[in-house]
Amino acid sequence: AGMGSNPIVGRAMDLSIVKLRENFCGDDPPMKHIPTLLNEVMDEAGVRGADPRLIDAFRSNYFLVIAERLHRHTTLEWAAEICRRREWRMRIYGRGWERHPKLAEFAQPGINHDNRLLCAAYRSACTCLHASLATNAHQRVAECALSGGLMLRRGPCPDHELIVEGLRRRAFIELTPEKKDERGVWWYDLSPLQEIYGQYRHFSARSRFVGSGMNVLLKTRAFEKNRGERADPIDEIDPRVFPDVSFPNAQETLFESRAELEEQLSRAIGDSVWRQKTIAGHAEAAREWMTTDRFAAELLELVFSGLGCADGGRR
């Protein structure tokens, strides 16, 4: 209400709904175009030369909030259509779903954040769904895996960019390029990074990726100045904290379209051997990379190494 009291900002809010619906309710929402859509909204609403703090507040407190809701609801509507058609059961736990115009039939009361009830919900479903514009490295994904459940994750998400950037930097710092082509672009054989990145959907051990505009054409001017220098902090993020990298056969539980979602739901419901094997692999990865024990160990390592303690203070 505070934002909308400004007529120009109110117009931008209305335009946001229109543009986000146009772009997020199809089978493949162009999440990478969010900055472009925001600029279009600002221009068409006449918000030019505004205080950057206003733009940032509008983006964080309204634009991305609406985009996130549309992303989640669209994913649920995909699942609902599939479940109705194939006569599968579906449940949405939480507040207010009984008032949803398309999904009310699936509404259930919210579940308190209680180990017994929440774990049971994760474990008893053939599969759960996660859809977020923020990250797939989310506590709900880890909770589900540690509870003995199976979580299908919608992609691509911003993790994708962090994973690719980390891979590119690691390749440049650790590997020797095979060649430099006529455009001044280095080409790499990524086979030595197979162990870490091999589960990632778009990874290829050849010097070229496929999908989502990814490629490993490492431009000299972008990275050469950093060769031999200490890596940026982003390099210190182990990619295995992202389930899209660490989960075994991660691509089998990562969907980007309605068709892929249906394929994965069908397998989760119909192939109990695959499901149990996948659950076990996800749980093992979550225990290794996504627990508070892991966080505590890394925090202590950071403190001790910062103090210059020998062997990271482990003694």
N, C-alpha and C positions, 0 to 999 in steps of 0.2 A: 504493500500500500504506500509506503514511503517513496519508493522509486517511481511508482505509477502516478504520483501526484504531479510530477513534471510532465507536461503534455508530450514533449518530444521523446522523453524516455518511455512514456506510456505507449507511444506509437511504435517504438523499437521493440517493446515487449510483445505487442500484437504481431508485428512482422516476424519476430523470432518464432512464434508458434507456427505461423504459416510455412516459413522456410524450413524449419526443422521437420515438420510433418512431411513436407514434400520430399525431403532427402533421407529421412530415417525410417519411413514406414514401408520401404520396399524390401526386397530380399537381400540386398547387399548395401547397407548404409555406408556412405563415404565418410567415415570418421576423420580421415586425414584432411577433409575439406572444412572442418569446423572453423579454423581461422578465416577462411574465405567467406563462409556464410556469415560469420560475425561482422566482417567488414562490409558485406553487402547490406546487412541490417542497419548498421550505423549510417552508411551513406544514404540509404533510402529514407531513413527516419529523419535525416537532417542533423545527425549528431556529429558535427565536424569541429575539430579544434577543441574538443571537450577536455576537461581535466583527465589525465591518464588514470587517476585514481577512480574516477567515475566509470571509465571503460572497464577497468579491472574488476570493480565491484559488480558491474552489470554482468560481466562474463562469468565470474565465480559464483555469484549469488542467485543468478537467474538463468542465463543462457545455458551454461553447462548442466545446471540442475534439470532443466526441461529436457535437454538432449539425453541426459542419463535416464530419465523416466521413460522417454519414448523408446530408447534402446531396450530397456528391460521389458516394457509392455509389449513391444513388437516381438521380442523373443518368446514371451509367454503366449502370445497369440499364435505364433507358429506352432508351438507345442500343443496348444489347445486344439487347433485344427487337425493336427496329426492324430491326437488322442481320440477326438470325436470320430474321425473317419475309421480308425483302426480299433475302436472300442477298447482303448486302454484307459486306466484310471490316472487322474492327475489331481494333485492337491497344492493349493497355495496357502501357506500359513502366514498370518499377519493381520494387521488392523486395516479395515476399510475395504477389503476385497469384495465383500458381499454387496457393495454398491457399484462395482465396476460394470459398465454397460455390456462388456463382452465376456468377462471372466468370472462373473459372480457365482456361477454354478460350481466352480472349483474352490471357492473360499472356505477356509478353515480358521478357527481362532488362532491367535498368535501363540508361539511356544516361548516360554521364558528361557532365558539363557541359563539353563540348568543342565548339568552334565547328563543326567539320566534321560530326560525327555528329548533333549536336542540330539544326543547321540543315537537314541532309538529312532528318531525321525530320519536322520542321515542313513542309518544302517538298514532300515526296513524298506526304503524305497529302492526300486531297481536302479534308479539313477536320479540325481539332483541336477539342477541347472544353475550356472553362474553366468551372468552377463553384466559387464561393467565397462564404462569408458575410462576408468581410472587404472585398473590393473587386474590381472588374473592371479597375481601373487597376493591373494586376499586371505584374511583369517578364515573366512567361511570355507574356502577351498581346502585349507590345511585342516580345519576342524572335521570336515567331511571325511577326508582321507584317514585321519587319526581315529575316527569313530567307526571305521570299517565300511564306509559308504563310497559310492562312485559319483564323481562330479564331472559333468560335461561342461566345457568352458567355451564361451563364444569368443571368437577372434575376428580380425586382428584387434589388438588393444595396444596402448602405449608401451607395454613391455617389449613389443616387437622392435621399436626404435632403439630402446636401450640394449636389447640383445644384439642387434645388428651393429650398433656403434661399438659395443664392447668387442665383438668379433673382429671388426675392422681394425680397431686399435691393437688388439692382441696380435693379429696377423702382422701388422706393420712392425710392432716392437719385437716380436719373437721369431718371425720367419724371414727367410731370405726370398726375395721376389724371383720368380722364374724369368721374367722379361719385362721390358718397358716398351710399349708399343708407340706408334707414330704420333699418338695424341698426348704422349707424356704420361700415360697411365701405367701403373705397376700392376702386374698380374701375379697371383699367388696360388700355390698348391696348398689347400687347407687340410690335407689329410692328417697332419699332426694334431689338429684340433678336433678330430673326429670324436675322441673319447668324451669331451665335454659337450660339444654342440651337436653330436650325431643324432640326438632325438628330436632336434628342433625341426619343425615342419618344413622350413624353407632352406635347410642346410644342404649344401652339396660339397663334397670333398674336392670337386674340381674348382678352378679359379673363377667360377661364375655361379651366382645364385639364380634361382628362378622364382617368380611369384612376387606380387605386391611391389613391383618396382625394385626389388633387391638385386644388387649386383655387387661384386667385390672388386670394382674398378677403383682402386685406391689412388686418388689423385695426389701427385707428388706434393704440390704446394699446400695441400690440406694437412699432410701428416709428416712430411720430411723434416720440418723444423723441430719436431718432437722426437725424432729418432735418437735413441741413446739417453734421452732425458727421463726424469721420473714421470711415471704415467699420471694422467689426470685422476682425480678421485673416482670418476666413473669406472675406471679400470679396476678399482678395488671391489666393485660389486660382483660377487661371484655369480655367474649366470644361472647357476643351479638353484638359486633362491626362487627363480621363476619356474612354476610348474610346467610351463610350455617347453622348458628345456630339461628339467630334472625328472619329470614323470616318464617312466619307460613307455616307449611307443606313444609319445605324447600326442602325435598327430591323430591317433585313433580316438581321442577324446576331446578334440578341438574342432569346432565347426564354425563355418563362416557363412552358411546359407541354410535355407529351410530344407533343401534336399540333403545336405550333409547331416543336419540335425536328425532327420527322419532315419537316415541310414544308421546313425550311432544309437538312437533310441531302440531301433529294431534289434541291433546286436546286443545291447545291454539287457533287453527283455528276453530275447530268444536264445542267447548263448551263455549259459550259466558258467561254463568252464572258462571262457574268455573273461567274463565279468569278475569271477573270483581271482583269477590271475592278475587282472588289471588292478583290482582293489588292493591286493597284496603289494604290488609294485608301487602304487601311489602312496600307500602307508609307509613303506620303507623309505621312500624319497622324502616324505613329509617329516618323518622322525629325524632324518639326517640333516635337513636344510631349513625346516620351517617351525622349529619349536623354540620355546623360551630358553631351554638349555643351550641351544645353538647360539642364540642371541647373547646370552650371558657370557659364554666362552669367548665370543668375538669381542664383546665389550671389554672384558678383562685383558684380552690380547692387545687391544688398542691402547688401554691405559698403561700396561706394563711396557709395551714397546715405546710409547711416548716418553716414559720415564727412563728409557735406556736400560731396562733390566735385561740381564742375560737370559737367554732361552725364553723370552716373553714372560718371565716371572712365574714359570710353571712350578719352580721349586718353592 
